Amino acid sequence: MRGRAALPWLITVLLAIIVLVVVTTWVLAGGIDRGEALKAGGLAAGSVIALYALWLNDRRRRVEELRQEIEQGRQNLETQRYALEQTRQELESRRAEHDRERVADERFARAVELLGNDTDQVRVGALHALAGLARSRPYYTQTVLDVVCSYLRRPFDHPRFAELRGEEPDWDTREEADRWLQVRLTAQRLIHDLLHPVSDPDAVAYDLDLHGATLEYLNLAERVIGNLRAREMNLYMNTNLRDVQVRGGAWLTSSRSWGRVYLNGAVFHDQSWFSKFRAKELVDFTGARFHGKTSFANTTFRDPVTFTDATFDHAVDFTDSCFGPLDLRVTGGLTARTFGMRVPLDQEVQLPAGWTVDTTRGGSFGLVRA
């Protein structure tokens, strides 16, 4: 290989020598002195060497261009191979995600099916399976909450509830009712756990539909809710909604409570409807904030109700409401419709400045005049 590479150079040198001899001889034959003849021959021989050098440089340039083309082609192949590998990995990832989605859908369907099982243990397991699915697949959370709320909306009663309502309880059914009550309490705890806390700056506001649900010891304290649909609920024992944030509408129309209701510090960003709400024990709205339209029309509160330091951004409707002991010393003043609003004359009532109680009609209740 080395001999072949040196051959053009040897040929060039021989050709330069021949040209040197020929030109020098030809110039000498013309009568020019030897020095000038050698100079002319040297220039001719140098031209041959220069031509070889130019050819060699051009060859090197073409070789370098070819090397660069080969290198570029190799890089393009590497890029294409990397792109193909990325495509393959993406397809594998999509296939794996599709398999996980299929498994999640099957888990969801199976858990929903088990909620109708005849044993309480299986139902509790189904509820935990749904909650686990919501935690591993956040986009399932609203669907899982809808299913759990739907379970709580199923008709249910307990002898203890009948006793609280002043009815004759059937204690013979207590053992079975206790078992199903534990399932429902588990469902309530899972709703609390799936809702985001108010301390989370990125909290997602999920909707709750508890229309007609029967609940005991409901606890949604310090949780973020979207829309709260809670018409005609039956609330037993203490209900804890302290510092809850309802970012959508709240509808508790015609709901009933046979226990204390704590709403202190609650924030209602949109309309909040408590029309026809009935409560037999304390209802605490201390420090609550009502940013939307609010109605307490046709409500009945037998035990103390306090709105101390609560704030209302809009006029409140107290039409035909009936209160027991009442503390309505809100912050920032209060504009309200009080037609038919009644308060007791023999119990402590604190009203906003300028509000009065009309006692001229007799009886144990007076009408509030705003």
Secondary structure, 3 states (H helix, E strand, C coil): CHHHHHHHHHHHHHHHHHHHHHHHHHHHHCCCCHHHHHHHHHHHHHHHHHHHHHHHHHHHHHHHHHHHHHHHHHHHHHHHHHHHHHHHHHHHHHHHHHHHHHHHHHHHHHHHHHCCCCCHHHHHHHHHHHHHHHHHCHHHHHHHHHHHHHHHCCCCCCHHHHHHCCCCCCHHHHHHHHHHHHHHHHHHHHHHHHCCECCCCCCCCEEEECCCCEEECCECCCEEEEEEECCCCEEECCEECCCCEECCCEECCCCEEECCEECCCCEECCCEECCCCEECCCEECCCCEECCCEECCCCEECCCEECCCCEECCCEECCCCECCCEECCCCCCCCEECCCCEEECCCCEECCCCCEEECCCCCCEEEEEC
